[in-house]
């Protein structure tokens, strides 16, 4: 992450913010919901938050060779 350009860092943080936002949304829906789908919404929200910490493994720069 030290060699990333400013645009790449901005893209990574935007990706994380979107994932964390969806995670919080699904967790909130799971907390407010009172039927059997509550557990699924909570698990889905936690999965979104956890995957927000991972770095995407795709081309983020314009000069990325694709095999």
ABEGO torsion letter per residue (X at the ends): XAABBAAAAAAAAAAAAAAAAAAAAAAAAAAABABAAAAAAAAAAAAAAAAAABBBBBBABABBBBX
